[in-house]
Amino acid sequence: MLEEFLTSAPAQRPTAVALGVFDGVHIGHRAVLHEAANSGDLEPWVFTFAEESISRAKKGAVRLEPPCVKFNIMKKCGIAHVYAPDFAEVCSLSGEEFVRKVLIEHLKCKKVVCGTDFRFGKYAACDAEDMKRFCKEFGMECALIEKLYDGSEAISSTRIRIAAANGDMKTVRRLCGYPFCIENTVMCGKHLGREYGLPTINQGFEEGYVIPKYGVYVSAAYVEGKFYPAVTNVGVKPTVSSDGVPAAETNLIGFSGDLYGKKAFVFLLDFVRPEMKFENHEELFARIAFDRDNAKSIAESWIESCGAETAALLGI
């Protein structure tokens, strides 16, 4: 259960602790998590920050995925528990105080795992080399994980955010190891799609999270335990709405049923075209049908080759 996995209770036995924000839990992050998880008899933990305080910890950066996706991936990497206090609770601690009070006293840490760019302590004054020094002083093992590279550039959450904002979902998939995921409750829409034989599900975007480039995407939707090929529009739907509120509207190919109020996972695979305003509903839904037909085989191919692996990684 999430409340047992995400806990403020102190550790009960010696631990290996992976340190970081882990936004996106990308391939580089998972190298850190796997090192902590493969630490012999030590119980693998993560220290991070409470989700709502990450924007303060990272100077306003928007987040990549909701907590359920983030924590499910951590579980799949072998992490037993996550300790995620509010940033305000620890930001005033010096580097040594953080090591003594959080890692040693609260988490019973015997092994620290972090990236070589990890910073900690008040004003982020300490770096990974300082962590090595503290670990030696207090008798802990320290494993520093080098950055992983994609081409000539390091894999990072910032690169993934930029790629998503540009609609570059192939880069997002390559760096994350899974596609950009929209996970939210299905909202009630205007039911216009049903009138044209193209029913859709509507999902909003939570404040503080990345919104991909407005436009139409080849996608795959995971609902009620199964993947469906799909096509998704991200944006403000200028032909049918004037409220300017961004949302994701997805047509699931081959699905029949009512998903209102239920959770759905929509994976954006490839950018097709920018969002457009049409003269009327007929033109809009004719184009949706065209985009859907072109997206079907691409989405089916991804589902067949990567769907099961992605579902397993995300724990859905």
C-alpha positions as CSV (number, residue, x, y, z in Angstrom):
1,M,0.0,0.0,0.0
2,L,1.2,3.6,-0.8
3,E,1.1,4.7,2.9
4,E,3.4,1.8,3.8
5,F,5.8,2.5,0.9
6,L,5.8,6.3,1.3
7,T,6.4,6.8,5.0
8,S,7.7,9.3,7.6
9,A,8.4,6.5,10.1
10,P,12.0,5.9,10.9
11,A,13.8,2.9,9.4
12,Q,13.8,-0.2,11.6
13,R,17.0,-1.8,10.2
14,P,20.2,-0.7,8.3
15,T,19.5,0.8,4.9
16,A,21.0,1.8,1.6
17,V,19.5,5.2,0.7
18,A,19.2,6.6,-2.9
19,L,19.2,10.4,-2.8
20,G,17.5,12.6,-5.4
21,V,14.4,14.3,-6.7
22,F,13.9,11.6,-9.3
23,D,11.6,13.6,-11.5
24,G,10.8,11.4,-14.5
25,V,12.6,8.4,-13.0
26,H,14.6,8.3,-16.2
27,I,17.2,5.8,-17.2
28,G,19.9,7.7,-15.2
29,H,17.7,7.8,-12.1
30,R,17.1,4.1,-12.3
31,A,20.8,3.4,-12.3
32,V,20.9,5.1,-8.8
33,L,17.8,3.2,-7.6
34,H,19.2,-0.2,-8.8
35,E,22.5,0.4,-7.0
36,A,20.6,1.0,-3.7
37,A,18.3,-2.0,-4.3
38,N,21.3,-4.3,-4.9
39,S,23.1,-3.7,-1.6
40,G,23.0,-7.1,0.0
41,D,21.2,-7.2,3.4
42,L,20.6,-3.4,3.5
43,E,17.0,-2.4,3.1
44,P,16.7,-0.1,0.0
45,W,15.2,3.3,0.7
46,V,14.8,6.6,-1.3
47,F,15.1,10.0,0.2
48,T,13.4,12.7,-1.9
49,F,11.1,15.6,-1.3
50,A,7.3,15.7,-0.9
51,E,5.7,16.2,-4.4
52,E,4.1,19.5,-3.6
53,S,7.4,21.0,-2.5
54,I,9.5,19.9,-5.5
55,S,8.9,23.1,-7.3
56,R,10.5,25.0,-4.4
57,A,13.4,22.6,-4.2
58,K,14.0,22.9,-8.0
59,K,13.4,26.6,-8.3
60,G,9.9,26.4,-9.9
61,A,10.6,23.5,-12.3
62,V,7.4,21.7,-13.5
63,R,7.2,18.0,-12.8
64,L,7.1,15.2,-15.4
65,E,4.8,12.6,-13.9
66,P,2.3,12.1,-11.1
67,P,3.4,10.5,-7.8
68,C,1.7,7.1,-8.6
69,V,3.8,6.6,-11.7
70,K,7.0,7.8,-9.9
71,F,6.5,5.6,-6.9
72,N,5.4,2.6,-9.0
73,I,8.7,2.7,-10.9
74,M,10.7,3.0,-7.7
75,K,8.9,-0.2,-6.4
76,K,9.7,-2.0,-9.6
77,C,13.4,-1.0,-9.2
78,G,13.3,-2.8,-5.8
79,I,12.9,0.1,-3.4
80,A,11.2,-0.8,-0.1
81,H,10.3,2.6,1.3
82,V,10.4,6.3,0.4
83,Y,11.0,9.0,2.9
84,A,9.8,12.3,1.4
85,P,9.6,15.2,3.8
86,D,8.6,18.7,2.8
87,F,11.5,20.7,1.4
88,A,11.0,23.3,4.2
89,E,11.7,20.6,6.8
90,V,15.3,20.0,5.7
91,C,16.4,23.0,3.6
92,S,17.9,24.8,6.6
93,L,20.1,21.8,7.7
94,S,23.8,22.0,7.0
95,G,25.4,19.2,5.0
96,E,26.6,17.5,8.2
97,E,23.3,18.0,10.0
98,F,21.5,16.4,7.0
99,V,23.8,13.4,7.1
100,R,23.6,13.0,10.9
101,K,19.9,13.7,11.5
102,V,18.3,12.4,8.3
103,L,20.5,9.7,7.0
104,I,22.0,8.2,10.2
105,E,19.4,8.9,12.9
106,H,16.2,8.7,10.9
107,L,17.1,6.3,8.2
108,K,19.8,4.1,9.8
109,C,21.8,4.5,6.6
110,K,24.9,2.4,6.0
111,K,25.2,3.1,2.3
112,V,24.5,6.3,0.4
113,V,23.8,6.2,-3.3
114,C,23.6,9.4,-5.4
115,G,24.5,10.9,-8.7
116,T,27.8,12.8,-9.1
117,D,25.8,16.0,-9.5
118,F,23.9,15.6,-6.3
119,R,23.9,18.6,-3.9
120,F,22.6,18.9,-0.4
121,G,22.7,21.0,2.7
122,K,21.6,24.6,3.3
123,Y,21.7,26.6,0.0
124,A,22.9,23.3,-1.7
125,A,26.3,24.2,-0.4
126,C,27.6,20.6,-0.4
127,D,28.3,18.3,-3.4
128,A,28.9,14.6,-4.0
129,E,32.5,14.8,-2.9
130,D,31.4,16.3,0.4
131,M,29.0,13.3,0.7
132,K,32.0,11.0,0.2
133,R,33.8,12.8,2.9
134,F,30.9,12.6,5.4
135,C,30.4,8.9,4.6
136,K,34.0,8.2,5.4
137,E,33.8,10.2,8.6
138,F,30.7,8.4,9.8
139,G,31.6,4.9,8.6
140,M,29.1,4.6,5.7
141,E,29.7,3.3,2.2
142,C,29.2,5.9,-0.6
143,A,28.4,5.0,-4.2
144,L,28.5,7.8,-6.7
145,I,26.8,7.0,-10.0
146,E,28.2,8.7,-13.1
147,K,25.8,10.4,-15.5
148,L,24.5,8.4,-18.4
149,Y,24.7,10.0,-21.8
150,D,22.5,10.0,-24.9
151,G,24.8,11.0,-27.7
152,S,27.0,13.9,-26.5
153,E,24.5,15.1,-23.9
154,A,23.8,13.8,-20.4
155,I,20.4,12.3,-19.7
156,S,18.5,14.7,-17.5
157,S,14.9,15.7,-16.4
158,T,15.5,19.1,-17.9
159,R,16.2,17.6,-21.4
160,I,13.0,15.5,-21.1
161,R,10.9,18.5,-20.1
162,I,12.3,20.4,-23.1
163,A,11.6,17.5,-25.5
164,A,8.0,17.2,-24.2
165,A,7.4,20.9,-24.6
166,N,8.6,20.6,-28.2
167,G,6.5,17.5,-28.9
168,D,9.6,15.4,-29.4
169,M,8.1,12.2,-27.9
170,K,10.8,9.9,-29.4
171,T,13.4,11.7,-27.3
172,V,11.2,11.5,-24.2
173,R,10.8,7.7,-24.8
174,R,14.5,7.2,-25.4
175,L,15.6,9.1,-22.2
176,C,12.9,7.9,-19.9
177,G,12.7,4.3,-21.2
178,Y,8.9,4.8,-21.4
179,P,6.6,7.2,-23.2
180,F,5.3,10.5,-21.8
181,C,2.3,9.5,-19.7
182,I,-0.9,11.4,-19.0
183,E,-2.4,9.8,-15.9
184,N,-5.6,11.4,-14.7
185,T,-9.3,10.8,-14.0
186,V,-11.5,10.9,-17.1
187,M,-13.7,14.0,-17.1
188,C,-17.1,14.5,-18.5
189,G,-17.0,16.2,-21.9
190,K,-19.5,17.7,-24.4
191,H,-20.2,14.3,-26.0
192,L,-19.7,15.7,-29.4
193,G,-17.5,12.8,-30.5
194,R,-20.3,10.3,-30.0
195,E,-22.5,12.2,-32.4
196,Y,-19.8,11.6,-35.1
197,G,-19.0,8.0,-34.1
198,L,-15.7,9.1,-32.5
199,P,-16.2,9.0,-28.7
200,T,-13.3,10.5,-26.7
201,I,-12.1,10.6,-23.2
202,N,-11.0,13.9,-21.6
203,Q,-8.3,14.4,-19.1
204,G,-7.1,17.6,-17.5
205,F,-3.5,18.6,-16.5
206,E,-2.7,19.1,-12.9
207,E,-1.1,22.4,-11.9
208,G,2.7,22.2,-11.7
209,Y,3.2,19.4,-14.3
210,V,4.6,19.5,-17.8
211,I,2.1,20.1,-20.6
212,P,3.3,18.8,-23.9
213,K,3.3,20.8,-27.1
214,Y,-0.2,21.5,-28.3
215,G,-1.2,19.2,-31.1
216,V,-2.2,15.7,-32.2
217,Y,-0.3,12.6,-31.2
218,V,-0.3,9.0,-32.0
219,S,-1.0,7.4,-28.6
220,A,-1.8,4.3,-26.7
221,A,-4.3,4.2,-23.9
222,Y,-4.3,1.8,-21.0
223,V,-7.7,1.3,-19.4
224,E,-9.3,-1.5,-17.5
225,G,-6.2,-3.6,-17.8
226,K,-5.7,-3.4,-21.5
227,F,-3.9,-1.2,-24.1
228,Y,-5.8,0.4,-27.0
229,P,-4.3,2.2,-30.0
230,A,-5.4,5.8,-29.9
231,V,-5.0,9.4,-31.1
232,T,-4.8,12.3,-28.7
233,N,-5.2,16.0,-29.0
234,V,-3.4,18.1,-26.4
235,G,-4.5,21.7,-26.2
236,V,-7.5,24.0,-25.8
237,K,-9.8,22.6,-28.5
238,P,-10.3,25.9,-30.3
239,T,-13.1,24.6,-32.6
240,V,-15.4,23.5,-29.7
241,S,-14.2,25.5,-26.7
242,S,-13.3,29.0,-25.7
243,D,-12.3,28.6,-22.1
244,G,-8.6,28.3,-23.0
245,V,-8.0,25.5,-20.5
246,P,-5.5,22.8,-21.8
247,A,-6.6,19.2,-21.7
248,A,-6.0,15.9,-23.4
249,E,-8.8,14.4,-25.5
250,T,-8.2,10.9,-26.7
251,N,-10.1,8.6,-29.1
252,L,-9.6,5.0,-28.2
253,I,-9.7,2.6,-31.2
254,G,-11.7,-0.5,-30.5
255,F,-12.9,0.4,-27.0
256,S,-16.5,0.5,-26.1
257,G,-17.6,1.5,-22.6
258,D,-18.0,4.3,-20.0
259,L,-14.8,5.6,-18.4
260,Y,-16.1,8.7,-16.7
261,G,-14.6,9.1,-13.2
262,K,-12.1,6.3,-13.8
263,K,-8.3,6.5,-14.1
264,A,-6.7,6.2,-17.6
265,F,-3.1,6.1,-18.7
266,V,-2.5,7.8,-22.1
267,F,1.0,7.4,-23.5
268,L,2.0,9.9,-26.2
269,L,4.1,8.1,-28.8
270,D,4.6,10.5,-31.8
271,F,3.7,14.1,-32.7
272,V,1.5,14.2,-35.8
273,R,0.5,17.9,-36.3
274,P,-0.1,21.2,-34.4
275,E,-3.5,21.8,-33.0
276,M,-5.9,23.5,-35.5
277,K,-9.1,25.4,-35.5
278,F,-11.6,24.1,-38.0
279,E,-14.6,25.9,-39.6
280,N,-17.1,23.5,-38.2
281,H,-17.6,20.3,-36.3
282,E,-17.8,18.2,-39.5
283,E,-14.3,19.3,-40.6
284,L,-13.0,18.7,-37.1
285,F,-14.2,15.1,-36.8
286,A,-13.3,14.3,-40.4
287,R,-9.8,15.2,-39.5
288,I,-9.9,13.2,-36.3
289,A,-11.0,10.2,-38.3
290,F,-8.1,10.7,-40.7
291,D,-5.6,11.1,-37.9
292,R,-7.0,8.1,-36.1
293,D,-6.7,5.9,-39.2
294,N,-3.1,6.9,-39.8
295,A,-2.2,6.4,-36.1
296,K,-3.7,3.0,-35.7
297,S,-0.9,0.8,-37.1
298,I,1.9,2.8,-35.4
299,A,0.2,2.5,-32.0
300,E,-0.6,-1.2,-32.5
301,S,3.1,-1.8,-33.3
302,W,4.2,0.0,-30.1
303,I,1.7,-1.9,-28.0
304,E,2.8,-5.3,-29.4
305,S,6.5,-4.6,-28.9
306,C,6.6,-2.4,-25.8
307,G,3.2,-2.3,-24.1
308,A,3.7,-5.2,-21.7
309,E,7.2,-4.0,-20.7
310,T,5.9,-0.4,-20.1
311,A,2.9,-1.7,-18.0
312,A,5.3,-3.8,-15.9
313,L,7.7,-0.9,-15.3
314,L,4.9,1.5,-14.3
315,G,3.2,-1.1,-12.2
316,I,-0.2,-0.6,-13.9
